[in-house]
Amino acid sequence: MGRYVIRRLLQMVPVFIGSTFLIFFMVYALGDPVAALFGDKAPDPATAARIRQELYLDEPLWKQYGHYMGQILSGNFGTAFNGQPVTELMADAFPVTLRLTLVAILFEIVFGITLGVLSGLRRGRSADTTVLLLTLIVVSVPTFVSGYVLQYLFGVKWGIVSPSVSPEAPFDELMLPGIVLALTSLAYVTRLSRTSIAENSRADYVRTAVAKGLPRRRVVTRHLLRNSLIPVVTFIGTDIGALMGGAIVTERIFNIHGVGFQLYQGILRQNSPTVVGFVTILVIVFLLANLLVDLLYAVLDPRIRYA
């Protein structure tokens, strides 16, 4: 297992370098950060040249990227155009989005897997048809529509929760935004769980366990569910980074100042250091989540062994 983890960590290095270089290239080569800094006003040529030199923008792109990677190794992700270090923006934004993502992931796991198991065990019945219809509706409705509807109903009309989130973003205020963020993923988790359960319920090892007289609950939880969770765990693992980076709409609706808010502001103002720095961290989150998923395979299925 240890050798496998080391090998996977070494494989993550070229993936990280390639991903961050593409991000760096798209942000810096396809735009002009200095022009964006001045907005509609044309900068003085001497001032623009000085700023380019200070930001290392007068060098070839590969040298700019090498300089950026050297800064990352020292824990410096650059400085935003307002003079604030990007690391300070991260320190404020990432804890908020991590709490929001945690709420969404727990919602996916608890309700998605439960509905998927119930639907898979009753394949072809009315309960199964109802679940499939509801998940189809959830997938078809855009996040900004479901977000505004739930915000109006639960926050404005009925007053059950606050329609917006305070700057501290406690867990109780993040429940509704977390549900909105997780709705689409919840539908996919439900469908994946339902398909895996329905397929594995006809497997030989399930029939053998039933023939031995094992209780139905033990057959489902210890045998059927455990072997059916591998595709679900794969989806949830990759969904962690997607939720953190894709929370722009949800955070805008509920006025949450997290990663999505900072990315939106950075893209809107063409604040290149902020965008590149935040996306770099999201790349790391994606890579670590995929590594964790691979390690969980061996826990779920004893037949999987890593050398």
N, C-alpha and C positions, 0 to 999 in steps of 0.2 A: 504493500500500500504506500509506504514512504517513497519508494522509487517511482511509483506512478505519479504521486503528487509532485515530486521534483520535476519529472518529465513534462507534466502538464504546465507547471509554472514556467519552464523554459520555452514551451510552445506558445505561451501567452505573450512572450516578449516581442516576437516579430508581428504578431497580430496587433498588439498595442501600438507599436511603432507605425505600422501601415495605416491603422485607423486614425491615429492622431495626425499623421502627415496629410491624409486626405482632408481631414477637417481643417487643418491649418492652411492647406492649399486653397480650399474652397472659400475660406473666409478672407484671407489676405491677398491671394492672387486675383480673385474675381471682384474685389472692391478696393477702395482707397480709404484706409482708416483716417488719414490726415484730413482729407476733404470732408469726411463725415464729422470729424471733430469740429470743424468750422461751420457746418450746416450750409445754409444758402449763401453765406459770405465767402468771397474768394480770398484765400489766405495770401499774405505777403510771401513772395518766393523765398526770401531769406528766412522768414519765420518757419515756413513749411519745411525748408531744408534742415533747419536746426531740429525741428521736431522729429523728422524722419531719422536723423542721426541718433537722437536720444532714444527713439523706439527701435533702433536697429533695422529700420525699414529701407535704408540705403544699400543694404547688402543683398546678394542673390537669395532667392527663396530658400534654398537648401541650407544656407548659412543662418538665415533667420530661424529656421526650424531647429537647427542644432543649438542655437543660442537659447531658444525656448525650452528645449529638452534639458539643457544644462540648468536653467532656472528651476524647472520642476524638480530635479534631483535635489536641489537645495531647499525645496519647499516654497519656492516663489512662483506664483502663477501670473505674475504681472500686475499692472496697475490699471484700473478702469480710468476712463477719460475724465471722471470727476475727481481724480486724485486718490481715491480709496483703493487700497490693495484688494485684489480679487479674493484673496484668502479670507478677508473680513466679510465680504459678501457671502462667501461659502459658509462661514461659521454661523451666519444669521439664517441662511436659506435652507441648508441641507437638513438640520435637525427638524425643521417644520415639515419638509417634504418626506423625510424618513418616517415621521409619525403618521402622516397622511397615507403613505404607502403601506405601513404596517396595518392600519385599519382596513385598507382595501384588500390586502392579501389575506388577512384573517376572515374577512367577509367572503372572499372567494373560496377559501378552504372549507369553512364550516358549512355554508349554504350550498356552494357549488357541488362539493362531493356528496353531501347528503341528498340533494335533489337528484344527482346523477345515479347514486346507488338505488334510491327508491324507484326511479324511472327504469333503470336497467333490469331490476328484478321483476318489474311488471311490464315488460316489453309487449307492446301491442295493445295494452289495456287503456282505459280512459285516462288514468293518471299519467301514463307515459305520453299519450297524445297531448294532454294539457301542458305538460312540462316542455315538450318540443315546441308547441305553439307559443308559449310565453317566452322561451329563449329566442325564438325567431323574431318576435316583436322587439325584444330588448336589443338584439343585434341591429335591427333595422332603424332604430331611433338614434339619431346623433346625440353625442354627449351634451352639446350645448342646449338641445331641446329638453332632454330628461333633467339636466341640471337646473334649468330655469323653472321647469314645472314643479319639481320637488322642492326647490327653494321657495316658490310661491305658496305651495300647499302647506308644507310643514313649518316654514319660517314666517310667512306673512299672514296667510289666512287663518291657520289653526294655532300659530304661535307655540308650537311644540319645541322648536329649537330656534336658535338665533339665525337670522337670514344671512349674516356675514360672520367672519371669524376674526377675533381680536388678534393684535400683533403677537401675543404670547402663544396662540394656537394650542390650547389644551386639548386633551383627547376627547372630552365630551363635546367640544365644538366641532371636532373633525369627523364626527360620526357620519353626519349627512354628506359632507363632501367626499368622504371615503367610500360611501355607498355609491355615489354618483360616479366616482372614478372607477369603481370595480364592476359596474353593471355589465359592460360589454364582455370583460374577461370572465365574469361569473357565468355568463351564458355559454362561453366556450368550454370552461371547466365542467359545467353540467353536461354538455354534450359529449365531451371526451370521456368523462366518468361513465356516462350511460352506455356508450358504445363499448368500452372496455369490459364493463360488468356483463353486458348482454353477451359478448363473445366468449368470455372466460367462464360464464356460468354453464356452458355446455362442454367444457374441457373434461378430460379424463380424470384429472386429479380431484375435481369437484365431485364427480360421480363416485369416485372411490371414497372420499371423505363422508359423503352421504351414506354410502353402503356400509361403512363402518359404524354407523349410528351416532356420529358426532352431532351435537346440537346445531340447529340451523344458524344461530347467532355466531357460533364459533367457526362454522364453515365460511360464513360471509366475511367476518372480520379477520380471521387468522389466515385464510387461504385465498378466498376470492378477491377481497378488497386489496390485500397486500400485493398480489400479482397484477392487479389492474391499475395500480397507481403510477406506474412508470411513465406512461405518456402524459398523465396529469402533472406529475412532478416536473417533467421536462418543460411543459408549457408555463407552469407557475414560476419556475426558475428564470426563464427568459423574460417573463412578464414583469419581474421586479424592476429591471432597468427601464422597460417600456413605460411602466406606470410613473416612474420618477421623471423621465424625460417628457412624457406625454400628458403631464398634469397641467399644461398651460391653460387649457380651456376651463378646467375645474377650478384652478386657482384664480383665474380671472373672475369667474362667476361669484365665488364666495370671498373675494378680496383676501386671498391668502398670499403672503409674501414669502413664497418658497422658491424652489428651483425653477418651476415653470414661469413664475412672475419675473425672475431675474433674466431668464432666457428671452422672454417676450420683450422686456425693456432693452436688453442688449441688441436684439435683432432690430427693434424699432429704431433705436438710436445709432445703429451700426457700431456698437461698442465691441470691437473685435476681441480685445483681451478677455472681456467677460464671457463672451460666447465660447471662445476656444477653451478657456479654463474650465467652465462648467461642463462642457461636453466631454472634455478629457476625463473628468471624474466619473461621468456616466459610462464611459467606455470601461473604466476600471470596475465599476459596479457590474456591468454586463459580464465581464470576464470572470470575476469572482463568483457570480451567481451560477454561471455554467459549470465552473469547477465544483461548486457545492452540489449541483444536480448530479454530476457524474459520480461523486462519492456516495450520494444517497441511493444510487442504483444498487450498490452492494448491500445496503441495509434492507432494502425492500425485497430484493431477490437474492437469496443465498447462493444461487447458481452462478452469479456474477462474481468473479474474482479478478483483482488487479495485481499484476506482477510488477 
